[in-house]
């Protein structure tokens, strides 16, 4: 469940010289500027706009923007322009950006790892395979002889890559008895085409 919503933070305040429209006191009307922002899991994500109200410190009368006098509205516009949005309100965007960069980096690291492993396969390596029917299964290296790699096919398939974890738990008994030979160059092509999605070496 994603918890999201909006909050606001006071970012600017100023005492006005005008009389309060309710009690008539001068120099008691405080103009407040609030920055609204969206949050996800209580983490500020991005600002959504500024709002303002005035409040008399004597009688506590609160006036919304549309209720302000023309001179107070002008003061509001000036104060709004001077009140800067806090940088921390962009925290969520920054975290999301860092997460995307991390995922991209990890993907490149994993690609380099798989390229190295496919050129030097070892007995017991498990290839995560995506079939032409968009199913997912496993190949297990049974033996390596020169440029030939003998693999055993898993008897099961899953329609999601996440299901491969369950296939691995089935152990060696889930693979066929006979092994099928592949050239290392063929396996490299399968990796480059995305047919081999990942390589697991214990």
C-alpha positions as CSV (number, residue, x, y, z in Angstrom):
1,X,0.0,0.0,0.0
2,X,1.4,3.4,-1.0
3,X,0.8,6.2,1.5
4,X,0.8,9.6,-0.2
5,X,-0.8,13.0,0.3
6,X,0.1,16.6,0.7
7,X,1.3,18.9,3.4
8,X,2.3,22.5,3.8
9,X,5.2,24.3,5.5
10,X,5.3,28.0,6.7
11,X,8.1,29.6,4.6
12,X,7.4,33.3,5.0
13,X,5.8,35.7,7.5
14,X,5.4,39.5,7.8
15,X,3.5,41.9,10.1
16,X,1.2,44.3,8.2
17,X,0.6,47.9,9.2
18,X,-3.1,47.8,8.2
19,X,-5.9,47.6,10.7
20,X,-7.5,44.3,11.3
21,X,-10.9,44.1,9.6
22,X,-12.4,42.5,12.7
23,X,-11.0,44.3,15.7
24,X,-9.4,47.4,14.2
25,X,-6.0,46.9,15.8
26,X,-3.0,48.2,13.8
27,X,0.3,46.4,13.4
28,X,-1.2,43.1,14.5
29,X,-2.1,41.5,11.2
30,X,0.5,38.8,10.3
31,X,0.7,37.6,6.7
32,X,1.8,34.0,6.3
33,X,3.1,32.2,3.2
34,X,2.8,28.4,3.1
35,X,4.5,26.1,0.6
36,X,2.4,23.1,-0.3
37,X,4.2,19.8,-1.2
38,X,3.3,16.3,-2.1
39,X,4.7,13.4,-0.1
40,X,5.0,9.6,-0.5
41,X,5.5,7.6,2.6
42,X,6.0,10.9,4.4
43,X,9.0,11.7,2.2
44,X,8.6,15.1,0.6
45,X,8.5,14.6,-3.2
46,X,7.9,17.9,-4.9
47,X,6.4,21.3,-4.2
48,X,2.9,22.0,-5.6
49,X,2.3,25.7,-5.0
50,X,2.2,28.5,-2.5
51,X,-0.8,29.7,-0.5
52,X,-1.2,32.5,2.0
53,X,-3.5,33.7,4.8
54,X,-3.5,36.6,7.2
55,X,-4.2,36.4,11.0
56,X,-4.6,39.0,13.6
57,X,-2.4,38.3,16.6
58,X,-4.9,40.1,18.8
59,X,-8.3,38.7,17.9
60,X,-7.1,35.6,15.9
61,X,-9.2,36.6,12.9
62,X,-8.0,34.6,9.9
63,X,-8.5,35.9,6.4
64,X,-7.9,33.9,3.2
65,X,-6.2,35.3,0.1
66,X,-9.5,36.2,-1.6
67,X,-10.6,38.2,1.5
68,X,-7.5,40.4,1.7
69,X,-7.5,44.1,0.8
70,X,-5.7,45.2,-2.4
71,X,-2.7,46.5,-0.5
72,X,-2.4,43.3,1.6
73,X,-2.7,41.3,-1.6
74,X,0.2,43.3,-3.0
75,X,2.2,42.6,0.1
76,X,1.3,39.0,-0.3
77,X,2.7,38.9,-3.8
78,X,5.9,40.5,-2.7
79,X,6.3,38.2,0.3
80,X,5.5,35.2,-1.9
81,X,8.2,36.1,-4.4
82,X,10.8,36.5,-1.6
83,X,9.8,33.2,0.2
84,X,12.0,30.5,-1.4
85,X,10.9,26.9,-1.7
86,X,13.1,24.7,0.7
87,X,15.4,22.4,-1.2
88,X,14.4,19.4,1.0
89,X,11.0,19.5,-0.6
90,X,12.6,17.9,-3.6
91,X,14.0,15.0,-1.5
92,X,11.7,12.3,-3.2
93,X,12.7,13.3,-6.7
94,X,16.4,13.2,-5.6
95,X,16.0,9.7,-4.0
96,X,14.1,8.5,-7.1
97,X,16.9,9.8,-9.4
98,X,19.6,8.1,-7.3
99,X,17.6,4.9,-7.3
100,X,17.3,5.0,-11.1
101,X,21.1,5.6,-11.5
102,X,21.8,2.8,-9.1
103,X,19.6,0.4,-11.1
104,X,21.3,1.4,-14.4
105,X,24.7,1.0,-12.8
106,X,23.9,-2.4,-11.4
107,X,22.5,-3.5,-14.8
108,X,25.8,-2.6,-16.4
109,X,27.8,-4.4,-13.7
110,X,25.6,-7.5,-14.2
111,X,26.0,-7.3,-17.9
112,X,29.8,-7.3,-17.6
113,X,29.7,-10.2,-15.1
114,X,27.5,-12.3,-17.4
115,X,29.7,-11.6,-20.4
116,X,32.7,-12.9,-18.5
117,X,30.9,-15.9,-17.2
118,X,29.5,-17.0,-20.6
119,X,33.0,-17.1,-22.0
120,X,34.3,-19.3,-19.2
121,X,31.3,-21.5,-18.2
122,X,31.7,-24.0,-15.4
123,X,29.8,-27.1,-14.3
124,X,26.9,-26.1,-12.2
125,X,26.3,-22.7,-13.8
126,X,22.6,-21.9,-14.1
127,X,21.4,-19.9,-17.1
128,X,18.1,-18.0,-16.7
129,X,16.4,-18.4,-20.0
130,X,13.6,-16.4,-21.7
131,X,12.0,-18.5,-24.4
132,X,10.5,-17.3,-27.7
133,X,7.0,-17.8,-26.1
134,X,8.0,-15.3,-23.3
135,X,8.2,-18.0,-20.8
136,X,11.1,-18.4,-18.3
137,X,13.1,-21.5,-17.5
138,X,16.6,-22.7,-16.5
139,X,19.5,-24.4,-18.2
140,X,22.2,-26.0,-16.0
141,X,25.8,-26.6,-17.2
142,X,26.5,-30.3,-16.9
143,X,29.9,-30.5,-18.5
144,X,32.4,-28.3,-20.5
145,X,34.7,-29.9,-23.1
146,X,36.7,-27.3,-25.0
147,X,34.4,-25.0,-26.9
148,X,31.4,-27.3,-26.2
149,X,29.1,-26.7,-23.2
150,X,26.7,-29.5,-22.3
151,X,23.5,-28.2,-20.6
152,X,20.5,-29.8,-19.0
153,X,17.1,-28.3,-19.5
154,X,14.8,-27.7,-16.6
155,X,11.5,-29.5,-17.1
156,X,9.4,-26.5,-15.8
157,X,8.6,-23.1,-17.1
158,X,7.1,-20.0,-15.5
159,X,5.4,-17.0,-17.0
160,X,7.3,-14.5,-14.8
161,X,11.0,-14.1,-14.2
162,X,10.4,-13.9,-10.5
163,X,9.1,-17.5,-10.6
164,X,12.6,-18.8,-11.4
165,X,13.5,-18.6,-7.7
166,X,10.9,-21.4,-7.1
167,X,12.3,-23.4,-10.0
168,X,15.8,-23.2,-8.5
169,X,14.5,-24.5,-5.2
170,X,13.3,-27.7,-6.9
171,X,17.0,-28.7,-7.2
172,X,18.8,-31.0,-9.6
173,X,15.8,-33.4,-10.0
174,X,13.9,-30.8,-12.0
175,X,16.4,-31.1,-14.9
176,X,16.2,-33.6,-17.7
177,X,18.6,-36.6,-17.6
178,X,20.3,-36.0,-20.9
179,X,22.5,-33.0,-21.8
180,X,22.4,-30.9,-25.0
181,X,25.6,-29.4,-26.4
182,X,26.1,-25.7,-27.2
183,X,29.1,-23.9,-28.6
184,X,30.4,-21.1,-26.4
185,X,29.8,-18.8,-29.3
186,X,26.2,-19.9,-29.5
187,X,25.7,-19.1,-25.8
188,X,27.3,-15.7,-26.2
189,X,24.9,-14.9,-29.0
190,X,22.0,-16.0,-26.8
191,X,23.2,-13.7,-24.1
192,X,23.5,-10.8,-26.5
193,X,20.0,-11.4,-27.8
194,X,18.6,-11.4,-24.3
195,X,17.6,-15.1,-24.4
196,X,20.0,-15.7,-21.5
197,X,18.8,-13.1,-19.0
198,X,21.2,-13.9,-16.2
199,X,23.8,-16.4,-15.0
200,X,24.0,-17.8,-11.5
201,X,27.3,-19.3,-10.4
202,X,27.4,-20.8,-7.0
